[in-house]
Amino acid sequence: MPDRLDRTLIVMPAFNEEATVAAVIAEVHAALPTVAVLVVDDGSTDRTAEEARAAGALVARFPFNMGVGGAMRLGFQYAVENHYEAVVQVDADGQHDPTGVPALVAALDDADIVIGARFAGQGDYEVRGPRKWAMRLLSSVLSRITGAKLDDTTSGFKASGPRAIAMFAQNYPAEYLGDTVEALVIAARGHLRVTQLPVSMRPRSGGTPSHNPVKSAVYLGRAFLALVVALLRPRAANKETSTA
């Protein structure tokens, strides 16, 4: 495991997270001193990039907002170019506990993608209303598609091994929810093994939540639109990944 962690890259998408990003990077470095951290500043209009660089992270900057999918695709490309064996996505808002990273990386011995599941029996994270219904239904459908029992298919706390890194560096969706929903469909079509581990989720330590009650009200429709798009997208678009 120490050797695997030495070749692990934390990719941290960040959009206007100047209030939290430095503290999150410091926590990652304290818990995982051998792990590299790449912050992808996703078109921020504040000092996110400056705070991340001062905290000791590698920093890449987009001139405008590309979304989490675009940020992660850049992270996977960087991982391929620099021969990392594992990529772990960690949010810049402090919700993901970096002490959970070693377990996610260790689980890559038997899987290509390991999802840190918020609803799999650990912690007390909870969502309500349409967003909760959407998550449950998405998990049911995507469990069938991937052939694995998945309780939290929209979690952003996940690890990817070498086969997934190679696949996603070429073909990682940037559309809304594509980084979770469509990415799992792409993984299933590429015969990647997907599993989950229970994790605890913490409250944001600052910044602005990406979902508010109004956005949650339309989450259900948008989530399933993303799933339909993923399923209807021609397999030919993913043919280069099928042999990964």
C-alpha positions, -999 to 999 in steps of 0.1 A, spaced: 0 0 0 28 26 7 41 20 -28 6 24 -43 0 57 -24 34 70 -37 19 67 -71 -15 81 -63 -27 115 -75 -54 134 -57 -74 155 -82 -94 183 -67 -118 202 -89 -123 237 -75 -147 265 -85 -146 296 -62 -133 276 -32 -108 301 -19 -124 298 16 -116 261 20 -91 248 -6 -59 256 14 -72 239 45 -83 208 25 -49 206 9 -32 209 43 -54 181 56 -46 159 27 -9 165 31 -11 157 68 -30 125 63 -12 114 31 23 129 30 34 109 -1 4 117 -22 5 144 -49 -24 169 -51 -35 185 -84 -61 213 -80 -79 221 -112 -92 257 -109 -123 255 -129 -126 291 -141 -128 306 -106 -132 343 -102 -117 344 -67 -83 334 -53 -88 297 -55 -56 291 -76 -34 313 -55 -46 297 -22 -41 262 -36 -6 270 -49 4 286 -16 -8 255 2 16 233 -18 -6 218 -45 0 215 -82 -24 239 -100 -40 238 -134 -63 266 -144 -92 268 -169 -101 302 -183 -138 295 -179 -159 270 -161 -158 235 -176 -176 216 -149 -163 187 -127 -161 164 -157 -138 187 -176 -116 191 -145 -114 154 -139 -105 146 -175 -76 170 -173 -66 152 -141 -67 118 -157 -46 131 -186 -20 144 -162 -20 111 -144 -13 92 -177 15 116 -187 31 113 -152 26 75 -148 3 76 -117 -13 42 -108 -43 56 -90 -64 88 -91 -87 98 -63 -112 126 -67 -115 148 -36 -138 178 -33 -123 212 -24 -150 220 1 -139 198 29 -167 172 27 -144 143 19 -122 129 47 -88 122 32 -82 95 58 -105 74 37 -83 75 7 -60 45 16 -90 22 19 -103 33 -15 -69 28 -31 -64 -6 -15 -98 -17 -29 -84 -11 -64 -66 -44 -60 -99 -60 -70 -116 -33 -90 -110 -5 -115 -133 21 -99 -141 23 -62 -169 46 -52 -170 61 -17 -206 55 -9 -224 79 15 -255 56 19 -238 23 25 -240 21 63 -214 45 75 -220 80 88 -253 100 89 -252 119 56 -288 123 43 -306 139 14 -344 143 11 -371 149 -15 -367 146 -53 -329 144 -50 -331 114 -27 -356 96 -50 -334 103 -80 -303 89 -63 -320 57 -53 -334 51 -87 -302 60 -104 -283 36 -81 -308 8 -90 -304 13 -127 -267 17 -127 -262 -13 -104 -278 -34 -132 -257 -18 -159 -224 -22 -140 -233 -56 -125 -223 -43 -90 -244 -33 -60 -241 4 -58 -258 26 -33 -244 60 -42 -237 65 -79 -234 103 -77 -207 103 -51 -177 125 -60 -153 107 -37 -139 78 -57 -107 61 -68 -97 50 -103 -70 24 -111 -48 22 -142 -74 8 -167 -99 35 -157 -73 62 -158 -63 52 -194 -100 51 -204 -110 83 -188 -80 103 -200 -94 98 -235 -131 98 -229 -145 114 -197 -179 132 -200 -180 169 -191 -218 173 -192 -240 178 -161 -238 146 -140 -217 130 -168 -188 127 -144 -209 103 -123 -238 88 -143 -223 87 -178 -188 78 -165 -202 46 -150 -220 37 -182 -187 42 -201 -169 21 -175 -195 -7 -179 -192 -7 -217 -154 -9 -213 -157 -39 -190 -143 -21 -160 -150 -35 -126 -169 -11 -103 -173 -15 -65 -180 7 -35 -169 12 1 -189 30 28 -176 64 37 -187 92 60 -195 126 45 -188 158 64 -206 192 61 -190 218 38 -164 238 57 -171 269 37 -181 283 3 -214 280 -15 -232 246 -19 -237 234 -54 -273 225 -47 -300 246 -31 -337 237 -27 -346 251 -61 -319 231 -79 -329 200 -59 -364 203 -72 -352 198 -108 -325 173 -99 -347 142 -107 -354 152 -143 -318 163 -151 -303 132 -135 -324 109 -157 -318 130 -188 -281 124 -181 -287 87 -179 -307 86 -211 -280 106 -230 -254 81 -217 -274 51 -228 -282 65 -262 -247 77 -270 -233 55 -298 -209 28 -286 -186 38 -315 -178 70 -296 -163 48 -269 -146 22 -291 -111 34 -282 -117 26 -245 -131 -9 -249 -97 -25 -250 -83 -6 -221 
